[in-house]
Amino acid sequence: MKYVIYNHRLIEREKIKIPIDDRSFRFGDGCFETVLFRNATCFYLDKHLDRLKKSLSLLSIQLDITSIADEILRLIDANKIRDGILRVIVSRGISSSGYLPVKSIPYYLIETVPNQFQTPDKVSLFVSKWRKPAAESIPVHAKYSANINSILARIEANENNCFESLQLTSDGFISECSSANIAWIKDDRLFSPSDE
């Protein structure tokens, strides 16, 4: 796609440069949301933005995102895309080289990509050895930039010729897939993992 939104500005994708001392690049110090859209309408956008607000709060990143919903529609229109995936990516910004962020100014980027994902009639799941971290290790109600266990689980599924990896909690309960939510039907009832 030709355009992205960078801190309220619609600019060409090729003009984006991420500094080497950016905390998201250096430490994974940021968060993101991925949203599916069809016919230029985002699925559950309010819920995604609520989770983004919670993620920002958990990371103590002060960023006003009140205009993001309008900016998303502007970007979808500018890129002339009807069906796709968008990502809102937030970085704490540029700061010191240590773990304690000092005087950083956060920024965000919104990008869209066409939805080239075709869901097969049947999927194969691989139960990954890479578990989701315990809530006491990393807060579980956020999508953080440093999402290495999901990346490793997705690689593991691919290496085992499976469509997706099923990730368990540290206690061995079903959590989610490496790049998707999961739900199942049993005895005519729909189940999904607890969000606790």
Backbone as JSON Lines, residues from 0, in Angstrom:
{"i":0,"aa":"M","n":[0.84,-1.17,0.0],"ca":[0.0,0.0,0.0],"c":[0.89,1.24,0.0]}
{"i":1,"aa":"K","n":[0.4,2.25,-0.64],"ca":[1.23,3.43,-0.88],"c":[1.39,4.31,0.35]}
{"i":2,"aa":"Y","n":[0.32,4.46,1.16],"ca":[0.34,5.42,2.25],"c":[0.26,4.75,3.62]}
{"i":3,"aa":"V","n":[0.75,5.48,4.62],"ca":[0.58,5.14,6.03],"c":[0.19,6.42,6.76]}
{"i":4,"aa":"I","n":[-0.32,6.25,7.96],"ca":[-0.52,7.4,8.84],"c":[0.61,7.36,9.86]}
{"i":5,"aa":"Y","n":[1.32,8.47,10.0],"ca":[2.4,8.58,10.97],"c":[2.12,9.82,11.81]}
{"i":6,"aa":"N","n":[1.74,9.6,13.08],"ca":[1.4,10.71,13.97],"c":[0.46,11.73,13.31]}
{"i":7,"aa":"H","n":[-0.68,11.28,12.91],"ca":[-1.75,12.1,12.33],"c":[-1.53,12.48,10.87]}
{"i":8,"aa":"R","n":[-0.35,12.21,10.32],"ca":[-0.05,12.66,8.95],"c":[-0.13,11.49,7.98]}
{"i":9,"aa":"L","n":[-0.79,11.71,6.85],"ca":[-0.82,10.74,5.77],"c":[0.43,10.96,4.93]}
{"i":10,"aa":"I","n":[1.31,9.96,4.89],"ca":[2.55,10.11,4.12],"c":[2.83,8.82,3.35]}
{"i":11,"aa":"E","n":[3.7,8.93,2.37],"ca":[4.06,7.76,1.58],"c":[4.87,6.79,2.42]}
{"i":12,"aa":"R","n":[4.56,5.52,2.27],"ca":[5.2,4.45,3.04],"c":[6.73,4.5,2.94]}
{"i":13,"aa":"E","n":[7.26,4.75,1.76],"ca":[8.72,4.72,1.55],"c":[9.44,5.83,2.31]}
{"i":14,"aa":"K","n":[8.71,6.85,2.73],"ca":[9.35,7.98,3.43],"c":[9.51,7.74,4.93]}
{"i":15,"aa":"I","n":[8.99,6.62,5.42],"ca":[9.11,6.32,6.85],"c":[10.51,5.8,7.14]}
{"i":16,"aa":"K","n":[11.16,6.4,8.13],"ca":[12.47,5.95,8.59],"c":[12.39,5.78,10.11]}
{"i":17,"aa":"I","n":[12.79,4.62,10.6],"ca":[12.78,4.35,12.04],"c":[14.2,4.54,12.55]}
{"i":18,"aa":"P","n":[14.41,5.45,13.5],"ca":[15.77,5.67,14.03],"c":[16.28,4.44,14.79]}
{"i":19,"aa":"I","n":[17.57,4.26,14.77],"ca":[18.18,3.11,15.43],"c":[17.98,3.14,16.95]}
{"i":20,"aa":"D","n":[17.79,4.33,17.52],"ca":[17.59,4.43,18.97],"c":[16.11,4.46,19.36]}
{"i":21,"aa":"D","n":[15.24,4.06,18.44],"ca":[13.82,3.91,18.74],"c":[13.65,2.75,19.72]}
{"i":22,"aa":"R","n":[12.9,2.94,20.77],"ca":[12.76,1.93,21.83],"c":[11.99,0.69,21.37]}
{"i":23,"aa":"S","n":[11.06,0.85,20.45],"ca":[10.36,-0.33,19.94],"c":[11.3,-1.19,19.1]}
{"i":24,"aa":"F","n":[12.14,-0.55,18.31],"ca":[13.14,-1.28,17.52],"c":[14.19,-1.91,18.42]}
{"i":25,"aa":"R","n":[14.65,-1.16,19.39],"ca":[15.74,-1.6,20.26],"c":[15.3,-2.63,21.3]}
{"i":26,"aa":"F","n":[14.15,-2.41,21.92],"ca":[13.72,-3.25,23.05],"c":[12.36,-3.93,22.86]}
{"i":27,"aa":"G","n":[11.65,-3.61,21.8],"ca":[10.27,-4.09,21.68],"c":[9.36,-3.32,22.61]}
{"i":28,"aa":"D","n":[9.71,-2.06,22.91],"ca":[9.01,-1.23,23.87],"c":[7.87,-0.49,23.16]}
{"i":29,"aa":"G","n":[6.79,-1.21,22.96],"ca":[5.64,-0.64,22.29],"c":[4.51,-1.65,22.27]}
{"i":30,"aa":"C","n":[3.46,-1.32,21.57],"ca":[2.32,-2.22,21.46],"c":[1.66,-2.05,20.1]}
{"i":31,"aa":"F","n":[0.72,-2.93,19.8],"ca":[0.08,-2.88,18.49],"c":[-1.31,-3.5,18.57]}
{"i":32,"aa":"E","n":[-2.09,-3.23,17.56],"ca":[-3.37,-3.9,17.34],"c":[-3.47,-4.22,15.86]}
{"i":33,"aa":"T","n":[-4.01,-5.37,15.55],"ca":[-4.25,-5.79,14.18],"c":[-5.76,-5.95,14.0]}
{"i":34,"aa":"V","n":[-6.3,-5.33,12.96],"ca":[-7.75,-5.3,12.76],"c":[-8.07,-5.72,11.33]}
{"i":35,"aa":"L","n":[-9.0,-6.64,11.2],"ca":[-9.49,-7.07,9.89],"c":[-10.58,-6.1,9.44]}
{"i":36,"aa":"F","n":[-10.56,-5.75,8.15],"ca":[-11.67,-4.95,7.63],"c":[-12.15,-5.51,6.29]}
{"i":37,"aa":"R","n":[-13.46,-5.41,6.09],"ca":[-14.12,-5.84,4.85],"c":[-15.05,-4.73,4.4]}
{"i":38,"aa":"N","n":[-15.09,-4.51,3.09],"ca":[-15.91,-3.42,2.55],"c":[-15.64,-2.11,3.3]}
{"i":39,"aa":"A","n":[-14.37,-1.87,3.6],"ca":[-13.9,-0.66,4.29],"c":[-14.51,-0.5,5.69]}
{"i":40,"aa":"T","n":[-15.01,-1.59,6.27],"ca":[-15.56,-1.56,7.62],"c":[-14.72,-2.46,8.52]}
{"i":41,"aa":"C","n":[-14.24,-1.89,9.61],"ca":[-13.38,-2.63,10.54],"c":[-14.21,-3.48,11.49]}
{"i":42,"aa":"F","n":[-13.75,-4.7,11.72],"ca":[-14.41,-5.6,12.66],"c":[-13.97,-5.26,14.08]}
{"i":43,"aa":"Y","n":[-14.95,-5.0,14.94],"ca":[-14.71,-4.78,16.37],"c":[-13.67,-3.69,16.64]}
{"i":44,"aa":"L","n":[-13.7,-2.62,15.86],"ca":[-12.69,-1.57,16.02],"c":[-12.71,-0.98,17.43]}
{"i":45,"aa":"D","n":[-13.89,-0.75,17.99],"ca":[-13.97,-0.18,19.35],"c":[-13.26,-1.07,20.36]}
{"i":46,"aa":"K","n":[-13.44,-2.39,20.25],"ca":[-12.79,-3.31,21.18],"c":[-11.27,-3.29,21.0]}
{"i":47,"aa":"H","n":[-10.83,-3.23,19.75],"ca":[-9.38,-3.16,19.5],"c":[-8.79,-1.87,20.07]}
{"i":48,"aa":"L","n":[-9.48,-0.76,19.89],"ca":[-8.97,0.51,20.41],"c":[-9.01,0.54,21.93]}
{"i":49,"aa":"D","n":[-10.02,-0.09,22.53],"ca":[-10.05,-0.2,24.0],"c":[-8.85,-1.0,24.5]}
{"i":50,"aa":"R","n":[-8.54,-2.11,23.82],"ca":[-7.38,-2.9,24.23],"c":[-6.09,-2.11,24.02]}
{"i":51,"aa":"L","n":[-6.03,-1.32,22.95],"ca":[-4.85,-0.49,22.72],"c":[-4.68,0.51,23.86]}
{"i":52,"aa":"K","n":[-5.77,1.12,24.3],"ca":[-5.71,2.06,25.44],"c":[-5.19,1.35,26.69]}
{"i":53,"aa":"K","n":[-5.68,0.13,26.94],"ca":[-5.21,-0.63,28.1],"c":[-3.73,-0.98,27.97]}
{"i":54,"aa":"S","n":[-3.32,-1.34,26.77],"ca":[-1.9,-1.66,26.53],"c":[-1.04,-0.44,26.82]}
{"i":55,"aa":"L","n":[-1.47,0.72,26.33],"ca":[-0.71,1.95,26.57],"c":[-0.63,2.25,28.06]}
{"i":56,"aa":"S","n":[-1.74,2.05,28.76],"ca":[-1.76,2.28,30.2],"c":[-0.81,1.33,30.93]}
{"i":57,"aa":"L","n":[-0.85,0.04,30.57],"ca":[0.04,-0.94,31.21],"c":[1.51,-0.61,30.98]}
{"i":58,"aa":"L","n":[1.81,-0.05,29.81],"ca":[3.19,0.3,29.49],"c":[3.56,1.71,29.96]}
{"i":59,"aa":"S","n":[2.6,2.41,30.56],"ca":[2.81,3.8,30.99],"c":[3.25,4.69,29.83]}
{"i":60,"aa":"I","n":[2.62,4.49,28.68],"ca":[2.87,5.34,27.52],"c":[1.72,6.34,27.42]}
{"i":61,"aa":"Q","n":[2.05,7.61,27.46],"ca":[1.05,8.67,27.37],"c":[0.87,9.06,25.91]}
{"i":62,"aa":"L","n":[-0.25,8.66,25.31],"ca":[-0.5,8.96,23.91],"c":[-2.0,9.12,23.7]}
{"i":63,"aa":"D","n":[-2.4,10.22,23.11],"ca":[-3.81,10.48,22.81],"c":[-4.16,9.78,21.51]}
{"i":64,"aa":"I","n":[-5.09,8.83,21.57],"ca":[-5.46,8.08,20.36],"c":[-6.91,8.36,19.94]}
{"i":65,"aa":"T","n":[-7.47,9.48,20.4],"ca":[-8.88,9.75,20.12],"c":[-9.17,9.9,18.63]}
{"i":66,"aa":"S","n":[-8.2,10.32,17.83],"ca":[-8.46,10.53,16.4],"c":[-8.15,9.31,15.54]}
{"i":67,"aa":"I","n":[-7.68,8.22,16.15],"ca":[-7.21,7.08,15.37],"c":[-8.33,6.44,14.53]}
{"i":68,"aa":"A","n":[-9.53,6.34,15.05],"ca":[-10.62,5.71,14.28],"c":[-10.86,6.46,12.97]}
{"i":69,"aa":"D","n":[-10.88,7.79,13.03],"ca":[-11.06,8.58,11.81],"c":[-9.86,8.44,10.88]}
{"i":70,"aa":"E","n":[-8.67,8.38,11.45],"ca":[-7.46,8.25,10.63],"c":[-7.41,6.9,9.92]}
{"i":71,"aa":"I","n":[-7.92,5.87,10.57],"ca":[-7.98,4.54,9.94],"c":[-8.84,4.6,8.68]}
{"i":72,"aa":"L","n":[-10.02,5.22,8.78],"ca":[-10.9,5.33,7.61],"c":[-10.25,6.16,6.51]}
{"i":73,"aa":"R","n":[-9.56,7.21,6.91],"ca":[-8.84,8.05,5.94],"c":[-7.78,7.25,5.2]}
{"i":74,"aa":"L","n":[-7.06,6.4,5.92],"ca":[-6.0,5.6,5.31],"c":[-6.57,4.54,4.37]}
{"i":75,"aa":"I","n":[-7.63,3.87,4.8],"ca":[-8.27,2.86,3.95],"c":[-8.72,3.51,2.64]}
{"i":76,"aa":"D","n":[-9.3,4.7,2.73],"ca":[-9.75,5.41,1.54],"c":[-8.56,5.83,0.66]}
{"i":77,"aa":"A","n":[-7.51,6.35,1.27],"ca":[-6.34,6.81,0.5],"c":[-5.65,5.67,-0.23]}
{"i":78,"aa":"N","n":[-5.63,4.5,0.4],"ca":[-4.98,3.34,-0.22],"c":[-5.91,2.59,-1.17]}
{"i":79,"aa":"K","n":[-7.16,3.05,-1.27],"ca":[-8.13,2.45,-2.19],"c":[-8.22,0.93,-2.0]}
{"i":80,"aa":"I","n":[-8.39,0.56,-0.75],"ca":[-8.47,-0.86,-0.41],"c":[-9.79,-1.1,0.32]}
{"i":81,"aa":"R","n":[-10.5,-2.13,-0.05],"ca":[-11.79,-2.44,0.56],"c":[-11.69,-3.55,1.6]}
{"i":82,"aa":"D","n":[-10.86,-4.54,1.31],"ca":[-10.7,-5.69,2.2],"c":[-9.24,-5.82,2.57]}
{"i":83,"aa":"G","n":[-8.97,-5.9,3.85],"ca":[-7.58,-6.02,4.25],"c":[-7.39,-6.12,5.74]}
{"i":84,"aa":"I","n":[-6.17,-5.88,6.12],"ca":[-5.77,-5.91,7.52],"c":[-5.06,-4.6,7.8]}
{"i":85,"aa":"L","n":[-5.36,-4.03,8.94],"ca":[-4.62,-2.82,9.33],"c":[-3.95,-3.06,10.66]}
{"i":86,"aa":"R","n":[-2.85,-2.36,10.84],"ca":[-2.13,-2.43,12.1],"c":[-1.92,-1.02,12.62]}
{"i":87,"aa":"V","n":[-2.18,-0.86,13.91],"ca":[-1.82,0.35,14.62],"c":[-0.62,-0.03,15.48]}
{"i":88,"aa":"I","n":[0.51,0.6,15.23],"ca":[1.75,0.26,15.93],"c":[2.18,1.49,16.72]}
{"i":89,"aa":"V","n":[2.42,1.3,18.02],"ca":[2.84,2.4,18.89],"c":[4.22,2.09,19.43]}
{"i":90,"aa":"S","n":[5.1,3.08,19.38],"ca":[6.42,2.98,20.0],"c":[6.51,4.01,21.12]}
{"i":91,"aa":"R","n":[7.23,3.65,22.17],"ca":[7.46,4.63,23.23],"c":[8.25,5.82,22.69]}
{"i":92,"aa":"G","n":[9.01,5.59,21.62],"ca":[9.76,6.68,21.0],"c":[11.25,6.54,21.2]}
{"i":93,"aa":"I","n":[11.94,7.63,21.01],"ca":[13.4,7.65,21.13],"c":[13.75,8.04,22.55]}
{"i":94,"aa":"S","n":[14.67,7.29,23.15],"ca":[15.03,7.56,24.54],"c":[16.41,6.99,24.81]}
{"i":95,"aa":"S","n":[16.73,6.9,26.06],"ca":[18.04,6.41,26.49],"c":[18.27,4.98,26.04]}
{"i":96,"aa":"S","n":[19.51,4.54,26.12],"ca":[19.84,3.18,25.7],"c":[19.58,2.16,26.81]}
{"i":97,"aa":"G","n":[19.21,2.61,28.0],"ca":[18.91,1.69,29.1],"c":[17.44,1.32,29.12]}
{"i":98,"aa":"Y","n":[17.09,0.42,30.03],"ca":[15.7,-0.02,30.11],"c":[14.74,1.04,30.63]}
{"i":99,"aa":"L","n":[15.23,1.96,31.47],"ca":[14.36,3.02,31.99],"c":[14.17,4.09,30.93]}
{"i":100,"aa":"P","n":[12.94,4.26,30.44],"ca":[12.73,5.3,29.42],"c":[12.8,6.69,30.04]}
{"i":101,"aa":"V","n":[13.59,7.54,29.44],"ca":[13.76,8.9,29.94],"c":[13.35,9.88,28.85]}
{"i":102,"aa":"K","n":[12.35,10.71,29.15],"ca":[11.92,11.78,28.26],"c":[11.65,11.32,26.83]}
{"i":103,"aa":"S","n":[10.99,10.23,26.69],"ca":[10.67,9.75,25.34],"c":[9.35,10.36,24.87]}
{"i":104,"aa":"I","n":[9.23,10.56,23.59],"ca":[7.99,11.06,22.99],"c":[7.43,9.95,22.11]}
{"i":105,"aa":"P","n":[6.29,9.36,22.5],"ca":[5.74,8.24,21.74],"c":[5.21,8.68,20.37]}
{"i":106,"aa":"Y","n":[5.14,7.72,19.48],"ca":[4.55,7.97,18.18],"c":[3.79,6.73,17.74]}
{"i":107,"aa":"Y","n":[2.97,6.89,16.72],"ca":[2.25,5.73,16.2],"c":[2.25,5.75,14.68]}
{"i":108,"aa":"L","n":[2.02,4.57,14.15],"ca":[1.97,4.36,12.71],"c":[0.76,3.47,12.43]}
{"i":109,"aa":"I","n":[0.01,3.79,11.4],"ca":[-1.1,2.94,10.98],"c":[-0.79,2.5,9.55]}
{"i":110,"aa":"E","n":[-0.87,1.21,9.3],"ca":[-0.63,0.68,7.96],"c":[-1.78,-0.24,7.56]}
{"i":111,"aa":"T","n":[-2.0,-0.36,6.26],"ca":[-2.97,-1.32,5.75],"c":[-2.26,-2.25,4.77]}
{"i":112,"aa":"V","n":[-2.73,-3.49,4.74],"ca":[-2.24,-4.46,3.76],"c":[-3.45,-5.2,3.21]}
{"i":113,"aa":"P","n":[-3.4,-5.58,1.93],"ca":[-4.53,-6.34,1.38],"c":[-4.66,-7.68,2.09]}
{"i":114,"aa":"N","n":[-5.88,-8.15,2.22],"ca":[-6.1,-9.45,2.84],"c":[-5.92,-10.53,1.78]}
{"i":115,"aa":"Q","n":[-4.78,-11.2,1.83],"ca":[-4.49,-12.27,0.89],"c":[-4.66,-13.63,1.55]}
{"i":116,"aa":"F","n":[-5.21,-13.62,2.75],"ca":[-5.37,-14.83,3.54],"c":[-6.6,-15.6,3.08]}
{"i":117,"aa":"Q","n":[-6.39,-16.81,2.67],"ca":[-7.49,-17.68,2.27],"c":[-7.65,-18.78,3.32]}
{"i":118,"aa":"T","n":[-8.8,-18.84,3.95],"ca":[-9.04,-19.86,4.96],"c":[-9.37,-21.18,4.27]}
{"i":119,"aa":"P","n":[-8.57,-22.2,4.51],"ca":[-8.89,-23.5,3.91],"c":[-10.1,-24.13,4.59]}
{"i":120,"aa":"D","n":[-10.67,-25.14,3.93],"ca":[-11.82,-25.84,4.51],"c":[-11.45,-26.56,5.8]}
{"i":121,"aa":"K","n":[-10.23,-27.1,5.83],"ca":[-9.74,-27.79,7.02],"c":[-8.39,-27.19,7.38]}
{"i":122,"aa":"V","n":[-8.14,-27.11,8.68],"ca":[-6.85,-26.59,9.13],"c":[-6.2,-27.61,10.06]}
{"i":123,"aa":"S","n":[-4.89,-27.61,10.06],"ca":[-4.15,-28.47,10.98],"c":[-3.48,-27.59,12.02]}
{"i":124,"aa":"L","n":[-3.62,-27.99,13.27],"ca":[-3.01,-27.25,14.38],"c":[-1.87,-28.06,14.96]}
{"i":125,"aa":"F","n":[-0.84,-27.35,15.35],"ca":[0.3,-27.96,16.01],"c":[0.36,-27.41,17.42]}
{"i":126,"aa":"V","n":[0.38,-28.27,18.43],"ca":[0.46,-27.78,19.81],"c":[1.91,-27.37,20.06]}
{"i":127,"aa":"S","n":[2.1,-26.1,20.24],"ca":[3.43,-25.53,20.33],"c":[4.08,-25.79,21.68]}
{"i":128,"aa":"K","n":[5.38,-25.92,21.67],"ca":[6.13,-26.0,22.93],"c":[6.28,-24.61,23.55]}
{"i":129,"aa":"W","n":[6.03,-23.57,22.74],"ca":[6.16,-22.19,23.22],"c":[4.85,-21.76,23.85]}
{"i":130,"aa":"R","n":[4.85,-21.62,25.15],"ca":[3.64,-21.28,25.89],"c":[3.49,-19.78,26.05]}
{"i":131,"aa":"K","n":[2.27,-19.38,26.25],"ca":[2.01,-17.98,26.56],"c":[2.52,-17.69,27.96]}
{"i":132,"aa":"P","n":[3.16,-16.55,28.17],"ca":[3.68,-16.24,29.5],"c":[2.57,-16.12,30.53]}
{"i":133,"aa":"A","n":[2.91,-16.43,31.76],"ca":[1.96,-16.27,32.86],"c":[1.65,-14.79,33.05]}
{"i":134,"aa":"A","n":[0.44,-14.5,33.52],"ca":[0.03,-13.11,33.73],"c":[0.93,-12.39,34.72]}
{"i":135,"aa":"E","n":[1.6,-13.15,35.58],"ca":[2.52,-12.53,36.54],"c":[3.84,-12.14,35.87]}
{"i":136,"aa":"S","n":[4.1,-12.68,34.68],"ca":[5.34,-12.36,33.96],"c":[5.15,-11.18,33.02]}
{"i":137,"aa":"I","n":[4.12,-11.26,32.22],"ca":[3.79,-10.2,31.26],"c":[2.28,-10.06,31.28]}
{"i":138,"aa":"P","n":[1.75,-8.85,31.44],"ca":[0.3,-8.7,31.42],"c":[-0.29,-9.29,30.14]}
{"i":139,"aa":"V","n":[-1.33,-10.1,30.28],"ca":[-1.86,-10.86,29.15],"c":[-2.92,-10.12,28.34]}
{"i":140,"aa":"H","n":[-3.35,-8.97,28.79],"ca":[-4.43,-8.26,28.09],"c":[-3.91,-7.19,27.15]}
{"i":141,"aa":"A","n":[-2.76,-7.42,26.56],"ca":[-2.17,-6.44,25.66],"c":[-1.42,-7.15,24.55]}
{"i":142,"aa":"K","n":[-1.2,-6.43,23.46],"ca":[-0.4,-6.93,22.35],"c":[0.88,-6.1,22.33]}
{"i":143,"aa":"Y","n":[1.97,-6.7,22.76],"ca":[3.24,-5.99,22.86],"c":[4.09,-6.21,21.63]}
{"i":144,"aa":"S","n":[4.93,-5.23,21.32],"ca":[5.81,-5.32,20.15],"c":[6.73,-6.51,20.24]}
{"i":145,"aa":"A","n":[7.23,-6.81,21.41],"ca":[8.12,-7.96,21.6],"c":[7.27,-9.21,21.83]}
{"i":146,"aa":"N","n":[6.79,-9.8,20.76],"ca":[5.86,-10.93,20.84],"c":[6.55,-12.2,20.35]}
{"i":147,"aa":"I","n":[7.74,-12.44,20.87],"ca":[8.61,-13.48,20.34],"c":[8.04,-14.89,20.49]}
{"i":148,"aa":"N","n":[7.3,-15.16,21.56],"ca":[6.8,-16.54,21.69],"c":[5.77,-16.88,20.62]}
{"i":149,"aa":"S","n":[4.98,-15.91,20.16],"ca":[4.05,-16.16,19.06],"c":[4.79,-16.35,17.74]}
{"i":150,"aa":"I","n":[5.85,-15.6,17.55],"ca":[6.67,-15.75,16.34],"c":[7.29,-17.14,16.29]}
{"i":151,"aa":"L","n":[7.85,-17.56,17.42],"ca":[8.47,-18.9,17.47],"c":[7.43,-20.0,17.27]}
{"i":152,"aa":"A","n":[6.25,-19.82,17.82],"ca":[5.19,-20.82,17.65],"c":[4.73,-20.89,16.19]}
{"i":153,"aa":"R","n":[4.67,-19.76,15.52],"ca":[4.26,-19.75,14.11],"c":[5.31,-20.43,13.24]}
{"i":154,"aa":"I","n":[6.59,-20.18,13.53],"ca":[7.68,-20.86,12.82],"c":[7.59,-22.36,13.05]}
{"i":155,"aa":"E","n":[7.33,-22.74,14.29],"ca":[7.22,-24.16,14.65],"c":[6.09,-24.84,13.86]}
{"i":156,"aa":"A","n":[4.95,-24.18,13.72],"ca":[3.84,-24.74,12.95],"c":[4.25,-24.93,11.5]}
{"i":157,"aa":"N","n":[4.89,-23.93,10.94],"ca":[5.33,-24.01,9.54],"c":[6.32,-25.15,9.33]}
{"i":158,"aa":"E","n":[7.26,-25.3,10.26],"ca":[8.25,-26.37,10.15],"c":[7.62,-27.75,10.24]}
{"i":159,"aa":"N","n":[6.44,-27.84,10.86],"ca":[5.72,-29.11,11.0],"c":[4.56,-29.22,10.01]}
{"i":160,"aa":"N","n":[4.6,-28.41,8.95],"ca":[3.59,-28.43,7.89],"c":[2.17,-28.28,8.42]}
{"i":161,"aa":"C","n":[2.01,-27.44,9.41],"ca":[0.68,-27.18,9.98],"c":[0.25,-25.75,9.66]}
{"i":162,"aa":"F","n":[-1.03,-25.56,9.62],"ca":[-1.61,-24.26,9.3],"c":[-1.32,-23.23,10.39]}
{"i":163,"aa":"E","n":[-1.35,-23.66,11.65],"ca":[-1.24,-22.73,12.77],"c":[-0.77,-23.48,14.01]}
{"i":164,"aa":"S","n":[-0.22,-22.75,14.97],"ca":[0.18,-23.32,16.26],"c":[-0.85,-22.98,17.32]}
{"i":165,"aa":"L","n":[-1.18,-23.97,18.12],"ca":[-2.03,-23.77,19.29],"c":[-1.11,-23.54,20.47]}
{"i":166,"aa":"Q","n":[-1.3,-22.41,21.14],"ca":[-0.47,-22.11,22.3],"c":[-1.26,-22.3,23.58]}
{"i":167,"aa":"L","n":[-0.59,-22.91,24.54],"ca":[-1.19,-23.16,25.84],"c":[-0.69,-22.12,26.83]}
{"i":168,"aa":"T","n":[-1.4,-22.0,27.94],"ca":[-0.93,-21.14,29.03],"c":[0.2,-21.85,29.76]}
{"i":169,"aa":"S","n":[0.83,-21.17,30.66],"ca":[1.9,-21.8,31.45],"c":[1.35,-22.94,32.3]}
{"i":170,"aa":"D","n":[0.03,-22.95,32.57],"ca":[-0.63,-24.02,33.33],"c":[-1.14,-25.15,32.45]}
{"i":171,"aa":"G","n":[-0.97,-25.04,31.12],"ca":[-1.39,-26.1,30.21],"c":[-2.8,-25.98,29.66]}
{"i":172,"aa":"F","n":[-3.46,-24.84,29.86],"ca":[-4.79,-24.62,29.3],"c":[-4.68,-23.95,27.93]}
{"i":173,"aa":"I","n":[-5.71,-24.12,27.1],"ca":[-5.71,-23.49,25.78],"c":[-5.74,-21.98,25.94]}
{"i":174,"aa":"S","n":[-4.84,-21.29,25.23],"ca":[-4.78,-19.84,25.29],"c":[-5.28,-19.22,23.99]}
{"i":175,"aa":"E","n":[-4.54,-19.45,22.91],"ca":[-4.89,-18.93,21.59],"c":[-3.96,-19.55,20.57]}
{"i":176,"aa":"C","n":[-4.14,-19.2,19.33],"ca":[-3.19,-19.62,18.3],"c":[-2.11,-18.54,18.18]}
{"i":177,"aa":"S","n":[-1.05,-18.86,17.47],"ca":[0.05,-17.91,17.39],"c":[-0.33,-16.61,16.7]}
{"i":178,"aa":"S","n":[-1.26,-16.67,15.75],"ca":[-1.65,-15.44,15.06],"c":[-3.17,-15.32,14.91]}
{"i":179,"aa":"A","n":[-3.91,-16.0,15.78],"ca":[-5.37,-15.94,15.69],"c":[-6.0,-16.33,17.02]}
{"i":180,"aa":"N","n":[-7.23,-15.92,17.18],"ca":[-8.01,-16.39,18.32],"c":[-8.51,-17.8,18.01]}
{"i":181,"aa":"I","n":[-9.0,-18.47,19.01],"ca":[-9.54,-19.82,18.79],"c":[-10.85,-19.97,19.57]}
{"i":182,"aa":"A","n":[-11.77,-20.7,18.97],"ca":[-13.03,-21.07,19.61],"c":[-13.4,-22.45,19.09]}
{"i":183,"aa":"W","n":[-14.24,-23.16,19.82],"ca":[-14.65,-24.49,19.39],"c":[-16.07,-24.76,19.85]}
{"i":184,"aa":"I","n":[-16.7,-25.7,19.18],"ca":[-18.07,-26.08,19.51],"c":[-18.06,-27.49,20.08]}
{"i":185,"aa":"K","n":[-18.73,-27.65,21.22],"ca":[-18.88,-28.96,21.85],"c":[-20.3,-29.02,22.41]}
{"i":186,"aa":"D","n":[-21.0,-30.09,22.07],"ca":[-22.38,-30.27,22.53],"c":[-23.24,-29.04,22.21]}
{"i":187,"aa":"D","n":[-23.1,-28.53,20.99],"ca":[-23.86,-27.37,20.52],"c":[-23.61,-26.1,21.33]}
{"i":188,"aa":"R","n":[-22.49,-26.03,22.01],"ca":[-22.12,-24.82,22.76],"c":[-20.8,-24.3,22.24]}
{"i":189,"aa":"L","n":[-20.69,-22.98,22.15],"ca":[-19.47,-22.33,21.69],"c":[-18.58,-22.02,22.88]}
{"i":190,"aa":"F","n":[-17.32,-22.41,22.79],"ca":[-16.35,-22.18,23.86],"c":[-15.19,-21.35,23.33]}
{"i":191,"aa":"S","n":[-14.6,-20.57,24.2],"ca":[-13.35,-19.88,23.9],"c":[-12.55,-19.81,25.19]}
{"i":192,"aa":"P","n":[-11.24,-19.64,25.09],"ca":[-10.43,-19.59,26.31],"c":[-10.82,-18.43,27.21]}
{"i":193,"aa":"S","n":[-10.61,-18.61,28.49],"ca":[-10.83,-17.54,29.45],"c":[-9.84,-16.42,29.17]}
{"i":194,"aa":"D","n":[-10.26,-15.19,29.36],"ca":[-9.32,-14.09,29.16],"c":[-8.65,-13.67,30.47]}
{"i":195,"aa":"E","n":[-8.59,-14.58,31.4],"ca":[-7.89,-14.31,32.66],"c":[-6.58,-15.04,32.71]}
